[in-house]
C-alpha cells in the first residue's frame, strides 16, 4: 500500500496507516519535504539536503517499509530531458519537484548525490527503496526519448 499524503496532518496520517496496515506500507518522502519547504521558505526550490534526509529518516523510523526516492534524476539525465523537447515534460510529481529544484539551484540532485547516506538510513531502520521513475513520459510521443 502506498501512502501519498500531502495534507496538513501528514505525520499523523502516515503513522496511523502504518500502525493499522497488515501489508507493507510505502511512502514518498519528497512530498512532505516539499510541503514543509513551501511552508518554511515559500517555494520547493528552497529545499535543502537536510530537509530531504530528515524526512527520509523520520519515515524510516516510523516504520515505512519502503520509500519512493527520485534519485535517478541527475545532471546528465536532466540535460537529456531539457534537450529533448518533450510534449508533456515530466509528469511525476516528485520528478517535477527535483527537476525544478535542480534547474533553479544549478546543483546535482541531493537524492542522487547522497544516495549512500539514504542507503545507510534504510539499513539502520530495515526499510527498502523504491526507485521512483521521476522522468517517466506522459504520452507515447515521449516514451522513447533520451530522458
N, C-alpha and C positions, 0 to 999 in steps of 0.2 A: 504494500500500500504506500502511496506517495502523499505526503503532507505538503501542499503547495500554499500554505497560509501566508497572507501578506497584510492581514488586518491589524488593528491596534493590540490585540491580545495574542500575538504570535507565540510567545513563550508558553502561556497557559494552554493554548490550543495544542501545540506540539506535544507538550508533556502529557496532556490528557489522552491524546491519540496513542502515544507510545505506551502509556500505562494500560489503556483499555484494549489494545490490539493483541490478538492471538497470532498475528502474522508479522513478518518483518516490515518495519516502517522506514521509509526513506524520506529525505528532506532535500531542500535546495538552499544552502546557506546564503548564497549571494542575494536571494530575495530579501532576507532580513537585514543583511549588511546594507543593501541599497535603501531599504525603508528607513533604517536608523540614520544613515548618512544624510538622506534628504531632510530628515527632522533636525539633525545637528548642523548641517552645512549647506542646506538648501538645494543640493544637486548631487547626483550619483557620482559625478566626476571628482568630488571631494573625498571619496572613499580612500582609505589607506590600507596598506598591507595588514596592519594590526586590526583594523575593523573586520576584515575578512577572517583572519586567523582566530580572533576572539569568538566569532560566531561559529566557526567550524569546531573549535574546542568545546564550546557550550553545547552544541548539538551532539557531539560525541559523548560528552559527559552525561547528557540527559538520556542517553541510550539509543540514539538513532542507529539503526542497523546499517544503513547505507546513506551516502550523501552524493548528490549530483554536483560535481565540480567541473566547471567550464575551463579546464586547464589546457585544452588542445589549441586554443587560440593564442598564437604567439605572433611576433612581428612579421615573420615570414608568411604565415597564413593571412595576416591582415593585409600585407602587400598584395598577395594574390587576390584577395577579395576586392580591394579598392581598385585594382587594375582590371577587374573582370567586367564591370558594368552590369551587374545583376538587375533583373527585372523587379524582384521582390526583396532585395537586400538580405538582411538577416532576420529570420522570423523567430528565433529563440529569444525569449525574454532575458535569460541570463547572458546569452551571447551578445545581445544588444547592450546590456549594462557594461560588459567587459570591453567590447569594441569601442563604444563611446568613451569609456574611461581611457583606453589606450590612445585613441586619437587625440583626445583633449590634453592628456598629460604627456604625450610623446614618450611613453615608457612601456616596458615589457609587462605583460600580464602577470600580476603577482601570483596568481594561481598556478601559472606555468613556472615562473622564476623560483618560487618557494615550494615546489612540489614535494621535495624531500621532507620539508617541515610538516606538510599536510600528512604525508605517509607516517611520520613519527606520531602525530596526534592519533591517527587511525589505529596504529599498532597499540598505543597506550590504552585506548578505550575499546579495542576489538570492534572497530567499525570498518566498513568497506566503502570504497569509492566507486561511484558510477560515473564514467567519463561522459560528461554532457556534450551533446552534439551542438555546440554553440554556433556553428556556421551552417546548420542544415538549411537546405534550399526550401523555398516556399512554393515553388512551381516547377513543372517539368523542364522549362527552358533553362533553369538554373541548376538542374540536377547533376549535370556532369561538368560543371565549371571547375577551374583550378582550386578554388577555395574549398 
